[in-house]
Each structure stands twice: as structure tokens, then as C-alpha cells.
Amino acid sequence: VIKCNHGCKWQYIIKDKEEFLKNKRLFDIVKRNMTGWLKQDYSIWGCFELQYSGIEPKILIEPLLRNDINKNVEEIHVYCFYGIPKMIIRIEEGTNNKTTLYDEKLNIIDDVFSMGDINIYRPADDLLNQSFDLSKQMSKDFMFVRVDWMIYQNKLYFEELTFTPYSGFNVNANNQLFSKKSERIKNGL
């Protein structure tokens, strides 16, 4: 994966490095786009997400942690306030439509909020507990941050710190999160 460190979705997945380097046309397209991205300030360009301002733009190259590039890996998103995880969403592998939601005690919440179309009621396991504990440490210096993790070959990998999930514009998620049904979570934040 070739990507920039100072924005969102600025990346290319290279299936075969040798073929990529031989394909001058594709190489030039990637080079031109990466050069353009390096000159952009995502804090203004990307829905005014100010946390991106001041980041020194760089290109990162890292291995792709997927068996199938067309299939998402399993993810865990830990919503933390002052270092305290308050809500955890586990997104099943291969889809964004199957989720399990947990509260700050890792109890499954089944009637409050759904990011996807289908709620899965998967009990907490070692990887969820590990993401929960590590997220506490990583979020302690922030008023709010979502700590994002991925699971690949039954191992936990850190993805990123997300300071403005959905740029704050996911109306459906916000309405569900702060609906009357979720009053107990809202008051706990």
C-alpha cells in the first residue's frame, strides 16, 4: 500500500510490485497523484478537519494486511473520552453491515445503536479486551478520540486515531447515538 500520512483515502493498493514498476503508465499516474496529494492541506480540503493541519506530508509504503483486496478485514473502533472507552464497535470481516456494539464494560448493547444493517451479538474476546486496554493508554491525552484497530490473521493491528469520525457529518449515526434509546450512553459521556 502506498499512501500519504496527512489525509484520508489517499492511497493505492499495488497488487504486484514488480509489475507496477514495469508499468510506466500506471507508475506515472500514481506518482502524479501522490505528488499532488503531498501539496494539499487536507485540513481545509477534507471537510475542515483541523487535526490534519501542521502534519509534515510524507509517503508511507507498508504491506497490505488482507488476504483479499476486495474484502474488508475485521475492525474494532473504540470511542474514548479522556482515556475512558465508552463505546466499542466491532465490524465483521468482509462487510460494514454486520456489527456488534459494546458499552464501557464490554457488555453487548442490543437496543441502542447500530452502525450497520445487521447486529451481531458476539461476546467480547481476547482481541476486544486487548484493543480496549490499549485504547485507554493511547487516548488518555485527548478529550475525545476514536482508536481504530484491525484484525488480520487473528492479530490486532493499530490503524489510526480518528478525531472526527465521518467528519462529524454522519447524520444517521449521530441521530441513532443520541436518540432517546441511547440516553444512558449520552449521560455517561
Secondary structure, 3 states (H helix, E strand, C coil): CEEECCCCCCEECCCCHHHHHHCHHHHHHHHHHHHHHHCCCHHHHCCCCHHHCCCCCCEEECCCCCCCCCCCCEEEEEEEECCEEEEEEEECCCCCCEEEEEECCCCECCCCCCCCCEECCCCCCHHHHHHHHHHHHHHCCCCEEEEEEEEECCEEEEEEEECCHHHHCCHHHHHHHCCHHHHHHHHHC
